[in-house]
């Protein structure tokens, strides 16, 4: 290998964008190739599409048109992100709204598995089991998005998410119209053996029975006014913030009462009183209270994800295209989670993300100053070129 080739390979492998994209290689290996539906070749492969949408979220572009302008006019983006021949607006949006969804779902699932295998479980909650926070988040839609039903004069879509509390990453996701009920989504978002951690909106006595039969555990806040029939009280420490721990039946007999016993824990925190129903009899009452408190992690995720990755700034209007955008936003977060852990031993935070963005821009400026690494056809998105091993 010539000196110039060795220099090229070394510089390529030390690029920050290369390290960020490294998980793509194993994630893409089992994914079928996206093929053209007719005789005309694709202007953009699925790998191109994946890279472009990830770059959109990473760099906080303000719109789809802004993204396309950057891909056409910015030297780094045109060389390393866009397809070798560029991409036209019509071709980009057609692909976004009609191609690659099956591949995007598989890549998301594959990278999610990578993240779960790589990221450690937070030490202070390692004894609580596999906790999955469940919640929904509304996305403002345009009035032309007729499918995004919400109420008169307003259109919204809704992301239903299961968030892996221990590893600090998103898990399963469903996209629906804004008015869709969140409770039926739990059976998809929480697998048997996992524990769903939910707010009181998810309170449903029939579901409490069904989840126990399915071995889906739950820690769910309920309304203070809920009817409680105490079967057996457990002792509580008078010095604890927990004031109630008992085996109960919830609901009104012969109307909506639970068929299976439920554990009910009452505690006070920050001047508020909480009642939490659960089928976790293996934990202490204090651990149940702690598990419910960790539900805030999904709200923090939604707020951070929405603010810093521009996930809810729509570049698609169809359910297909919006799902592509949401999945690519989740993939971007997972890539950042892996990157922050491997490079800094930290969880995702905006300081490290801003640092990464600065590194990418600085490296791009250095490449431009030295004449660039190579012509676009040499490092067009062959992810094997981005391996860091």
N, C-alpha and C positions, 0 to 999 in steps of 0.2 A: 504494500500500500504506500502510495506516495505521501510525502510530507503534507502536501496540500489536502489530500484526502483525509489523512489522519487529523489534521487541524479542523477540517470541516466536521468530521464525525464527533470530535471532542466538543466543539462549540455547540453542535446540535444537541448532544446528550446532556449538556449542562444548562440548557435553556430552561427557564422557569415554566414556559408554556408546555415544554416537553414533559417535565416532571408532573405537571398537573394532568396531562392527557395520558400518562402511563397506564392507568387502569382500563382505558378503552381497549387495549389489545386483547387481554383475556376475555373481556366482556363481549367483544365482537366476534371472537373465534367461532362460537357455536351458532351465530345468528345467520340466517339465510340471506343471500345477496338480494338486494332490491333490483328487480328487473323491469325494463321498459314494457309498457303494455302494447306497444305497437312497433312499427319498423323504425321509428325515430329513436336515436339513442338518448339516454337521460342526460340533461345538462348538468345534473347534480346527483352524485351518488348518495346513498344513505350516509356514508361516512362524512361526506361534505356537509350534508344537512345537519348531522349530529354536531359537528365541529362548529358550524355557523351559529346554531341555536345556543350552544354552550357559550360561545364568545359573546353573543347578544346579552345573556344574563350576566356574565362576568364583567363586562365593560359598561353596563348600565346605559345602553343606547336608549334614546327617548322614543323611538318608533321603528317600525319595519323599514320605512324609507331611509331613516338615519342609518340603520344598519347596512342597507344596500349601498348607500353612498360611501360609507367607510370601506366596505369590501371592494368598491371600485377605485377609490382614490387614495386610500392609505396604503403605503408600500408594504408594510408588514402584513396587514390583513389580506391584501390582494395576493400576496405571495404564499402565505402559510395557512390562511383560513378559507378563502374563496376557492372555488374550483379553478383549475389552470386556465380555462377560457373565460372566466368570469361567470356571472349569473344575471340573467335579465329579471326584472321585477315580476313579470307575468309568470315566468317559470318558477321563481322562488315561491310565490304565494300559491300557485297551483300545487306544487309539491307539498307545501305545508298543510294544505287542506285536503289532500287526497292520497298521499303516499308516505309509507315508512312507519305507520303507527305500530304494526305488529313488531317490527324491528326495534322501535323505540321502547316498547313495553319490555321486550326481552333484555335489552341493554340496561334498562333501569333495574330490573330484577337481578341481573348479574352483578352490577356494580353495588347494589344494596347488599348482596351476599358478601362481596369483597369487603365492604365497609364493616359489616358485622363481625367478620372474621379478624379484621385488623385492629379495630378500635377496642380499647379495654372498657370493661364495665366500671362505672364510678364506684370506688371502694366503699363509700358510705351507704350504698344501697345494694351491695352485692348479695345480701341475705334476703332480699325481698322478692326474688324470683324475676320472671320475665314480664316486666311491666310495660304495657302499651297504653299510652294516653290517647284518647279518642275524642275528636272534636271536628266541627265543620267551620269553614271560613267562606264568607260571601265575596264574590268578585263582581264589581260593577260591570254591567254589560250595556251595549247600545240598544236602542229601541228596535233596531233592525234585526236583532238576534231573537227572533220569535220563539225559538225553542227554550230560551232562558226565562221561563215563566216565574214571576215573583208576585207582583201585584200591579194594579192599574197604574200606568204612568211610570213604571220602573221595571227594568229587566236585570236579573242577577243570575249568575251561575254559582254553584257551591262546590267547594273541594271538601270531601270527607277524608280524613287522614288518620291513620294509626301511626303514632310516633313512638319509636323505641326509646324509652326513657333511659335505660341503662347505658346504651351506646351513644345516645344523643343524636340519632339520625331518623329520618322518615322511614316508614316501612310501607304498608299498603295504602292505596289511594283510590278513590272513586270520584268521578265528576258527574254532577247532576244539575238540574235546574235549581234555582234559588229556593223554591218553596218545597223542595223534596224533604221528606222526614228523615232525620238523622238516625233514629233508633234502628231501623231495619238494616243499616249498613254495618252494625257491630259484628254480625256473624261472619262477614267477609274480612273485616279489619282486625279482628282478634281471633287467633287460631286456638284450637283446643290445647290446654296446658298453659296458655298465656293468661295474664290478668289484665283486663280492660279497666282503665282508671278514667272515670267519667263524672261530669257535672250532673246536677239534678234534672236537667232536661231529659236525660236518658232513663229516668226512673220509670220502670214498668214492671209490675209484679209478675205478669206472665213471662216476660223476658227473664226475670230473675230465676224462675223455675226452669225455663228452657235452657238457659246458659249452664245451670248446674247439671242438667241431664246431658248436655253436650261437653261437659268438662271445660267449659270456658269460664274462667274465674272472673270476678268483678269486684271493684271497689268503687261504689257509686254514691255520691251525695244524694240525700233525699230531703224532701220538704219537712220542716219541723212539725207541721200539722198532720203528718202521715199517721194513720191508725196503727197502733202497735199493740200486739198481744204478747206479753212477756211469758216465755216458757221457763227460762232459767237465767238468773243474773250471775254474772261473774264478778269476783272481787276486784276493786279498783284501788289504786294507791291514792290516799287522800292528798298527797303532795303532787300528784300528776295533773296535767292539764286535761286528762281524760276523766270525765265524771260519770260515764255510763258505759257498760259493756254487758250485753245480754244476748241470749238466743231468743228470737222472736218470730212471730208470724206477722207479716205486714198486710195491711188492707182490712176490709170489712168482710166478716164471715158470710158465706153464701152470696157474696157480690163479686169481690175481686181479690180475696185473700190469697196469699201465697200458699202453695201446697207443700213446699219444702221449707224447712227451717232456714232462717237467715240470721246472721250475726249482725247486731247493730251497735255501733260505737258512737258515743257522743263526746265531743271535746270542745274546748274553747281556745281560740288563738286570735291575737290582735283585736281583742274586744268583740269577736264574733263567735257565735255558737254553730257548730257543724254536727250534722247527723249523717253517718256514713254506713250504708248497708254493704255487706260483703259475704262471700262464702269462704274466705280465707281464715280457717280456724287454726292454722298453724302459726300465725303471727301474733305478737302481743298487740294490745290495743294501741299502744304508742306507735308501733310499726304501721298499723292500719292508718293512723292519723298522718304519719309521715308519707305513706304511699299516696294518700289523697292530695297532700300538699304538693307532691311532685307533678300533679296535673298541670301546674302552671308552665311546665316546660314546653308543652305544645302551643300554648298561647304565645310564649316568648319566641318560639320558632316561627310561627305564622307572622308575627310582627317584624322579626329580623329579615325573614325571607322576602316578604313583601317590600320592605323598605330598601334593602341593599342589593337585591338581585332583579328588581323590576319585574317580578313574575306576573303581577296583576295588571301591568301596562299592556293592553291587548294588541297583538299583531295578527290575531286570527279571530274570526267571527263565528265559524262553524264549530259544532261540538268536536269534530275530528281535529281541526286545527288548534282549538284551545287545549284539547287534551295533549297534543304534541308539545305545545308551549309549556304546559304545566309539568309534564314529564321531564322535559329538558331542563326546566328550572330545578326540579328535584335532583336530577343527575348532576347539575352544576354544584348544588349544595353537597352532595355526596363526594364529588371530586375534591371540593375544598376541605371537607372533613378529613379525608384520607391525607391530603397534602399537608394540612396544618399539624396532624398527628405525626406524620413521618418526618417533616422538616423541622418542627418546633416542639413536638411533644405536647401540643395544646389542642383544645377543641376549637371549633370555628369561632372566630371573632373578627370584627370589622377591621381592627388594626392590622392583623395579618393579611386580610384580603386586600386592603389598600396597599400594603407593602408588596404583595404579589403583583398587583396591577402596575405599580411603579417599576418593578423589576422588568416586567414584560415590555413596558414602553421604553425603558432605558436600554434594554438589550436590542430592541428594534432600532433605536437610534444609533447604537453602536454598529449594527449590521449595515445600516444605510451609509454611515460614515466611511466604512471600509469596503463599500461596494457590494454588500450583501453576501449571504452565505452561498447562494447558488441561484440558478434560474428556477422559476416555479415548477417546471416539470420534474426536477430532481427530488423535491420534498413535497410533492403533492400528497395528499393525505394517506400515505402508506404508514400506518401506525407502527409498523415494525421498526421504522426509522427513529421512532421516538422512545424506544426502549432504553432504560437507564442502567440495565444490568451489564 
